[in-house]
């Protein structure tokens, strides 16, 4: 629906600003249906909206960040759904398996603990593995802190 992509971009930019600290972060590049954002230091993501297909594609430049970015974007979509869409937005997530050259459903990848999205390596670096559903009910600053 109209506005979901733009709100997602805004949340990504807000998260980027909060995470940068003293690090040099690349300035976001935004257009009508595309955005390139350094979500966290050294973690560049490209978001592309296909209006006709009602889809959003997210490309993470470095594999080591894909799992974390997946969880962050999922939390952001839940936040937009709760705050703006009255919890009426439904979506499906597909992950591009470049080795098998196919799209995999999120559920299938989770069940198989598929790498790189659900690998255990991230947890060794104290990465938050989820955002609680209660985070959807808090203000923006609190929500961004929960990521």
TORKOL-4160 file (C-alpha; in steps of 0.2 Angstrom, whole numbers, padded with zeros to 4 digits, m for minus):
147
<pt num="1" X="0000" Y="0000" Z="0000"/>
<pt num="2" X="0005" Y="0018" Z="m0003"/>
<pt num="3" X="0017" Y="0025" Z="0011"/>
<pt num="4" X="0023" Y="0008" Z="0018"/>
<pt num="5" X="0039" Y="0009" Z="0008"/>
<pt num="6" X="0042" Y="0027" Z="0012"/>
<pt num="7" X="0039" Y="0024" Z="0031"/>
<pt num="8" X="0051" Y="0009" Z="0030"/>
<pt num="9" X="0064" Y="0020" Z="0022"/>
<pt num="10" X="0062" Y="0033" Z="0036"/>
<pt num="11" X="0064" Y="0020" Z="0050"/>
<pt num="12" X="0080" Y="0014" Z="0041"/>
<pt num="13" X="0087" Y="0032" Z="0040"/>
<pt num="14" X="0082" Y="0035" Z="0059"/>
<pt num="15" X="0090" Y="0019" Z="0064"/>
<pt num="16" X="0106" Y="0023" Z="0054"/>
<pt num="17" X="0107" Y="0040" Z="0063"/>
<pt num="18" X="0105" Y="0032" Z="0080"/>
<pt num="19" X="0118" Y="0019" Z="0076"/>
<pt num="20" X="0132" Y="0029" Z="0068"/>
<pt num="21" X="0139" Y="0037" Z="0084"/>
<pt num="22" X="0156" Y="0044" Z="0080"/>
<pt num="23" X="0158" Y="0032" Z="0065"/>
<pt num="24" X="0158" Y="0039" Z="0047"/>
<pt num="25" X="0142" Y="0034" Z="0039"/>
<pt num="26" X="0138" Y="0036" Z="0021"/>
<pt num="27" X="0124" Y="0048" Z="0018"/>
<pt num="28" X="0108" Y="0040" Z="0012"/>
<pt num="29" X="0104" Y="0041" Z="m0006"/>
<pt num="30" X="0085" Y="0041" Z="m0008"/>
<pt num="31" X="0073" Y="0042" Z="m0023"/>
<pt num="32" X="0054" Y="0039" Z="m0026"/>
<pt num="33" X="0056" Y="0020" Z="m0027"/>
<pt num="34" X="0074" Y="0016" Z="m0021"/>
<pt num="35" X="0085" Y="0020" Z="m0006"/>
<pt num="36" X="0103" Y="0015" Z="m0002"/>
<pt num="37" X="0107" Y="0017" Z="0017"/>
<pt num="38" X="0121" Y="0012" Z="0028"/>
<pt num="39" X="0110" Y="0005" Z="0041"/>
<pt num="40" X="0124" Y="0002" Z="0053"/>
<pt num="41" X="0142" Y="0005" Z="0051"/>
<pt num="42" X="0149" Y="m0005" Z="0036"/>
<pt num="43" X="0131" Y="m0012" Z="0033"/>
<pt num="44" X="0124" Y="m0005" Z="0017"/>
<pt num="45" X="0107" Y="m0010" Z="0011"/>
<pt num="46" X="0097" Y="m0006" Z="m0005"/>
<pt num="47" X="0078" Y="m0005" Z="m0004"/>
<pt num="48" X="0068" Y="m0005" Z="m0020"/>
<pt num="49" X="0050" Y="m0004" Z="m0022"/>
<pt num="50" X="0040" Y="m0011" Z="m0036"/>
<pt num="51" X="0024" Y="m0002" Z="m0036"/>
<pt num="52" X="0015" Y="m0013" Z="m0049"/>
<pt num="53" X="0020" Y="m0029" Z="m0040"/>
<pt num="54" X="0017" Y="m0021" Z="m0022"/>
<pt num="55" X="0034" Y="m0028" Z="m0017"/>
<pt num="56" X="0049" Y="m0022" Z="m0008"/>
<pt num="57" X="0066" Y="m0030" Z="m0012"/>
<pt num="58" X="0080" Y="m0027" Z="0000"/>
<pt num="59" X="0098" Y="m0031" Z="m0005"/>
<pt num="60" X="0112" Y="m0032" Z="0009"/>
<pt num="61" X="0129" Y="m0029" Z="0002"/>
<pt num="62" X="0138" Y="m0040" Z="0015"/>
<pt num="63" X="0133" Y="m0057" Z="0019"/>
<pt num="64" X="0138" Y="m0056" Z="0037"/>
<pt num="65" X="0124" Y="m0043" Z="0040"/>
<pt num="66" X="0109" Y="m0052" Z="0031"/>
<pt num="67" X="0102" Y="m0060" Z="0047"/>
<pt num="68" X="0103" Y="m0044" Z="0057"/>
<pt num="69" X="0096" Y="m0034" Z="0043"/>
<pt num="70" X="0082" Y="m0046" Z="0041"/>
<pt num="71" X="0077" Y="m0045" Z="0059"/>
<pt num="72" X="0078" Y="m0026" Z="0059"/>
<pt num="73" X="0067" Y="m0024" Z="0044"/>
<pt num="74" X="0054" Y="m0037" Z="0050"/>
<pt num="75" X="0053" Y="m0027" Z="0066"/>
<pt num="76" X="0051" Y="m0011" Z="0056"/>
<pt num="77" X="0037" Y="m0018" Z="0046"/>
<pt num="78" X="0028" Y="m0024" Z="0061"/>
<pt num="79" X="0030" Y="m0007" Z="0068"/>
<pt num="80" X="0023" Y="0001" Z="0053"/>
<pt num="81" X="0009" Y="m0012" Z="0052"/>
<pt num="82" X="0004" Y="m0008" Z="0070"/>
<pt num="83" X="0006" Y="0011" Z="0071"/>
<pt num="84" X="m0001" Y="0015" Z="0053"/>
<pt num="85" X="m0010" Y="0001" Z="0045"/>
<pt num="86" X="m0021" Y="m0004" Z="0060"/>
<pt num="87" X="m0012" Y="m0021" Z="0060"/>
<pt num="88" X="m0021" Y="m0025" Z="0043"/>
<pt num="89" X="m0005" Y="m0026" Z="0032"/>
<pt num="90" X="0000" Y="m0044" Z="0027"/>
<pt num="91" X="0016" Y="m0049" Z="0019"/>
<pt num="92" X="0027" Y="m0063" Z="0014"/>
<pt num="93" X="0045" Y="m0064" Z="0015"/>
<pt num="94" X="0056" Y="m0073" Z="0002"/>
<pt num="95" X="0075" Y="m0075" Z="0004"/>
<pt num="96" X="0086" Y="m0076" Z="m0012"/>
<pt num="97" X="0096" Y="m0092" Z="m0010"/>
<pt num="98" X="0111" Y="m0088" Z="m0023"/>
<pt num="99" X="0118" Y="m0105" Z="m0021"/>
<pt num="100" X="0102" Y="m0114" Z="m0026"/>
<pt num="101" X="0097" Y="m0100" Z="m0037"/>
<pt num="102" X="0080" Y="m0099" Z="m0030"/>
<pt num="103" X="0069" Y="m0090" Z="m0018"/>
<pt num="104" X="0065" Y="m0098" Z="m0002"/>
<pt num="105" X="0051" Y="m0094" Z="0010"/>
<pt num="106" X="0056" Y="m0087" Z="0027"/>
<pt num="107" X="0047" Y="m0101" Z="0036"/>
<pt num="108" X="0057" Y="m0114" Z="0026"/>
<pt num="109" X="0074" Y="m0105" Z="0029"/>
<pt num="110" X="0070" Y="m0104" Z="0048"/>
<pt num="111" X="0066" Y="m0122" Z="0049"/>
<pt num="112" X="0082" Y="m0127" Z="0041"/>
<pt num="113" X="0092" Y="m0114" Z="0050"/>
<pt num="114" X="0098" Y="m0108" Z="0033"/>
<pt num="115" X="0114" Y="m0098" Z="0032"/>
<pt num="116" X="0117" Y="m0084" Z="0030"/>
<pt num="117" X="0100" Y="m0078" Z="0037"/>
<pt num="118" X="0099" Y="m0089" Z="0053"/>
<pt num="119" X="0117" Y="m0094" Z="0056"/>
<pt num="120" X="0124" Y="m0094" Z="0074"/>
<pt num="121" X="0139" Y="m0084" Z="0070"/>
<pt num="122" X="0130" Y="m0068" Z="0073"/>
<pt num="123" X="0125" Y="m0073" Z="0091"/>
<pt num="124" X="0144" Y="m0074" Z="0095"/>
<pt num="125" X="0144" Y="m0056" Z="0093"/>
<pt num="126" X="0130" Y="m0052" Z="0105"/>
<pt num="127" X="0118" Y="m0047" Z="0091"/>
<pt num="128" X="0100" Y="m0046" Z="0097"/>
<pt num="129" X="0091" Y="m0060" Z="0089"/>
<pt num="130" X="0073" Y="m0053" Z="0090"/>
<pt num="131" X="0063" Y="m0038" Z="0094"/>
<pt num="132" X="0049" Y="m0041" Z="0107"/>
<pt num="133" X="0031" Y="m0038" Z="0100"/>
<pt num="134" X="0029" Y="m0026" Z="0115"/>
<pt num="135" X="0041" Y="m0015" Z="0105"/>
<pt num="136" X="0028" Y="m0011" Z="0093"/>
<pt num="137" X="0018" Y="m0002" Z="0106"/>
<pt num="138" X="0031" Y="0010" Z="0111"/>
<pt num="139" X="0037" Y="0027" Z="0104"/>
<pt num="140" X="0049" Y="0028" Z="0090"/>
<pt num="141" X="0064" Y="0032" Z="0101"/>
<pt num="142" X="0061" Y="0017" Z="0112"/>
<pt num="143" X="0057" Y="0006" Z="0097"/>
<pt num="144" X="0074" Y="0011" Z="0088"/>
<pt num="145" X="0083" Y="0007" Z="0105"/>
<pt num="146" X="0076" Y="m0010" Z="0105"/>
<pt num="147" X="0083" Y="m0014" Z="0088"/>
